[in-house]
Amino acid sequence: MKIIMLGAPGAGKGTQAKMIAETYHIPHISTGDMFRMNIKNGTELGMEAKTYMDQGLLVPDELTVRIFLDRVAKEDCKDGYVLDGFPRNIPQAEVLEDALNKLGDQIDYAIDVEVPDENIIRRMSGRRACTSCGATYHIEHVPPKKEGICDDCGDALVLRDDDRPETVEKRLRVYQEQTQPLIEFYSKKGVLRSVDGTKDMQDVFKEIEEIIK
């Protein structure tokens, strides 16, 4: 079972990817994790990726796919995997498809977690983080016991720059330009499935389970 998670930043696709991975005992693979693991282990692929990242450049699609293929060749991926944040655009999707075809393989489902932009802006701007211990909260859904104070260590909570409404709007524009075309790409392949990401996360997961069954 090979699944790609699609959805705008803050739609909750990462949470759903983790739930899929835990329930079906397959790895949850994100681009960031793949890069960090290879760089930490000092692999040839990791060092090649680091040369781009150190310059503030995007890692080329071809190298990203090589790192992905190296990851999914590992034993824990023999029963499948769930991809989170990859592919990010049509060129990456095409390189990925070509690479999988050569292996006689293909993606089973591309699951799009649909959430309106205004919901995402409200959802993300409500996040608060502790810069000391890393704990995260939401002023509506998971508030701290004392406003503005971390339950775990007692330090002040902050609204991260990434979660400010103006930053979120910018990220959504980038998503719509680069990543949203993947919805049409996978729809034409006949593997796209959509779920309502505005529901409670357990209800969203039930929708995903129905798709997988």
C-alpha positions as CSV (number, residue, x, y, z in Angstrom):
1,M,0.0,0.0,0.0
2,K,1.6,3.2,-1.2
3,I,-0.1,6.5,-0.4
4,I,0.6,10.1,-1.1
5,M,-0.9,12.7,1.2
6,L,-2.0,16.0,-0.4
7,G,-3.4,19.1,1.2
8,A,-2.5,22.7,1.9
9,P,-0.1,23.7,4.8
10,G,-2.1,23.3,8.0
11,A,-4.8,21.0,6.5
12,G,-3.7,18.2,8.8
13,K,-2.2,15.8,6.3
14,G,0.8,15.2,8.5
15,T,-1.4,14.1,11.4
16,Q,-3.4,11.8,9.1
17,A,-0.2,10.4,7.6
18,K,1.1,9.5,11.1
19,M,-2.3,7.8,12.0
20,I,-2.2,5.8,8.7
21,A,1.4,4.7,9.4
22,E,0.6,3.6,13.0
23,T,-2.6,1.8,12.0
24,Y,-1.3,0.0,9.0
25,H,2.3,-0.5,10.2
26,I,4.0,1.2,7.3
27,P,6.6,4.1,7.5
28,H,5.5,7.7,7.5
29,I,8.1,9.3,5.1
30,S,8.5,13.1,4.8
31,T,11.0,14.9,2.6
32,G,12.5,16.8,5.6
33,D,13.0,13.5,7.6
34,M,14.7,11.9,4.6
35,F,17.1,14.8,4.2
36,R,17.9,15.0,7.9
37,M,18.5,11.3,8.2
38,N,20.9,11.2,5.3
39,I,22.8,14.4,6.4
40,K,23.0,13.1,10.0
41,N,24.4,9.7,8.8
42,G,26.8,11.4,6.4
43,T,25.6,9.5,3.4
44,E,26.8,10.5,-0.1
45,L,23.2,11.5,-1.0
46,G,22.9,13.5,2.2
47,M,26.1,15.4,1.6
48,E,25.0,16.1,-2.0
49,A,21.7,17.5,-0.7
50,K,23.5,19.5,2.0
51,T,25.5,21.4,-0.6
52,Y,22.2,22.9,-2.0
53,M,20.6,23.4,1.4
54,D,23.7,25.3,2.8
55,Q,23.3,27.7,-0.1
56,G,19.6,28.2,0.6
57,L,18.7,26.4,-2.6
58,L,16.0,23.8,-3.2
59,V,17.3,20.2,-3.6
60,P,16.9,19.3,-7.3
61,D,13.9,17.0,-8.1
62,E,16.2,14.3,-9.5
63,L,18.2,14.1,-6.3
64,T,15.1,14.2,-4.1
65,V,13.7,11.2,-5.9
66,R,17.1,9.4,-5.6
67,I,16.9,9.9,-1.8
68,F,13.3,8.7,-1.8
69,L,14.2,5.6,-3.8
70,D,17.0,4.8,-1.4
71,R,14.6,5.2,1.6
72,V,11.8,3.0,0.2
73,A,14.3,0.3,-0.7
74,K,14.7,-0.4,3.0
75,E,13.1,-3.4,4.7
76,D,10.5,-1.5,6.6
77,C,8.9,-0.3,3.3
78,K,8.3,-3.8,1.9
79,D,4.5,-3.5,2.8
80,G,4.3,0.1,1.6
81,Y,4.6,3.6,2.9
82,V,2.8,7.0,3.3
83,L,4.4,10.0,1.8
84,D,4.0,13.4,3.4
85,G,5.2,16.6,1.6
86,F,6.5,14.7,-1.4
87,P,6.0,15.2,-4.3
88,R,5.5,18.9,-4.1
89,N,5.0,19.7,-7.7
90,I,4.3,18.2,-11.2
91,P,8.0,17.8,-12.2
92,Q,8.6,15.8,-8.9
93,A,5.5,13.7,-9.5
94,E,6.6,12.9,-13.1
95,V,10.1,11.9,-12.0
96,L,8.7,9.8,-9.2
97,E,6.2,8.1,-11.5
98,D,9.0,7.3,-14.0
99,A,11.2,5.9,-11.2
100,L,8.4,3.7,-9.8
101,N,7.4,2.5,-13.3
102,K,11.0,1.3,-13.8
103,L,10.6,-0.8,-10.7
104,G,7.2,-2.1,-11.9
105,D,5.6,-0.2,-9.1
106,Q,3.0,2.6,-8.7
107,I,1.2,4.8,-6.2
108,D,-2.1,3.2,-4.9
109,Y,-3.8,6.4,-3.5
110,A,-3.2,10.1,-3.5
111,I,-5.4,11.4,-0.6
112,D,-6.3,15.1,-0.6
113,V,-7.2,16.6,2.7
114,E,-9.6,19.4,1.7
115,V,-9.8,22.5,4.0
116,P,-10.9,26.0,2.9
117,D,-8.1,28.7,3.1
118,E,-10.0,30.7,5.8
119,N,-10.2,27.6,8.0
120,I,-6.4,27.0,7.6
121,I,-5.5,30.7,8.4
122,R,-7.7,30.5,11.6
123,R,-6.3,27.1,12.5
124,M,-2.6,28.0,12.1
125,S,-2.8,31.5,13.6
126,G,-4.3,29.9,16.8
127,R,-1.1,27.8,17.3
128,R,1.2,28.6,20.2
129,A,4.6,27.0,20.8
130,C,7.0,26.9,23.7
131,T,10.5,27.9,22.6
132,S,12.1,26.2,25.6
133,C,10.7,22.6,25.5
134,G,9.0,22.5,22.1
135,A,5.5,21.8,23.4
136,T,2.7,23.0,21.1
137,Y,-0.9,24.2,21.8
138,H,-3.9,25.8,20.1
139,I,-5.8,28.6,21.7
140,E,-9.2,27.0,20.7
141,H,-8.5,23.2,20.5
142,V,-5.7,22.4,22.9
143,P,-5.3,25.5,25.1
144,P,-2.7,25.6,27.9
145,K,-4.0,25.6,31.5
146,K,-2.8,29.1,32.0
147,E,-3.1,31.5,29.0
148,G,0.3,32.1,27.3
149,I,2.2,29.8,29.7
150,C,3.5,26.3,28.8
151,D,2.0,23.5,31.0
152,D,5.2,21.5,30.8
153,C,7.9,23.9,31.7
154,G,6.2,27.2,32.7
155,D,7.9,29.3,30.0
156,A,6.0,31.8,27.7
157,L,4.3,30.6,24.6
158,V,4.8,32.4,21.3
159,L,3.1,32.6,17.9
160,R,5.7,31.4,15.5
161,D,6.5,33.5,12.4
162,D,5.4,30.6,10.2
163,D,1.9,30.7,11.8
164,R,1.3,34.4,11.4
165,P,-1.7,35.1,9.1
166,E,0.3,37.0,6.5
167,T,2.9,34.2,6.4
168,V,0.2,31.5,6.1
169,E,-1.5,33.4,3.3
170,K,1.9,33.5,1.4
171,R,2.4,29.8,2.0
172,L,-1.1,29.1,0.7
173,R,-0.4,31.1,-2.5
174,V,2.8,29.0,-3.1
175,Y,0.8,25.8,-2.5
176,Q,-1.9,26.8,-5.0
177,E,0.6,27.7,-7.6
178,Q,3.0,24.7,-7.2
179,T,1.3,21.8,-5.4
180,Q,-2.4,22.1,-6.1
181,P,-1.9,21.0,-9.8
182,L,-1.0,17.6,-8.3
183,I,-4.7,17.1,-7.5
184,E,-5.5,17.2,-11.2
185,F,-2.4,15.1,-12.0
186,Y,-3.4,12.2,-9.7
187,S,-7.1,12.6,-10.6
188,K,-6.2,11.8,-14.3
189,K,-4.2,8.8,-13.0
190,G,-7.4,7.5,-11.3
191,V,-5.8,7.3,-7.8
192,L,-7.0,10.6,-6.3
193,R,-9.4,10.4,-3.3
194,S,-10.6,13.4,-1.3
195,V,-11.6,13.7,2.4
196,D,-13.2,16.6,4.4
197,G,-10.4,18.0,6.5
198,T,-12.7,20.4,8.4
199,K,-14.0,17.4,10.4
200,D,-12.6,16.2,13.7
201,M,-9.3,14.3,13.0
202,Q,-10.8,11.0,14.0
203,D,-13.7,11.4,11.6
204,V,-11.2,12.4,8.8
205,F,-9.3,9.2,9.6
206,K,-12.5,7.1,9.4
207,E,-13.0,8.5,5.8
208,I,-9.4,7.5,5.0
209,E,-9.9,4.0,6.4
210,E,-13.0,3.6,4.1
211,I,-10.9,4.6,1.1
212,I,-8.1,2.1,2.0
213,K,-10.6,-0.7,2.7
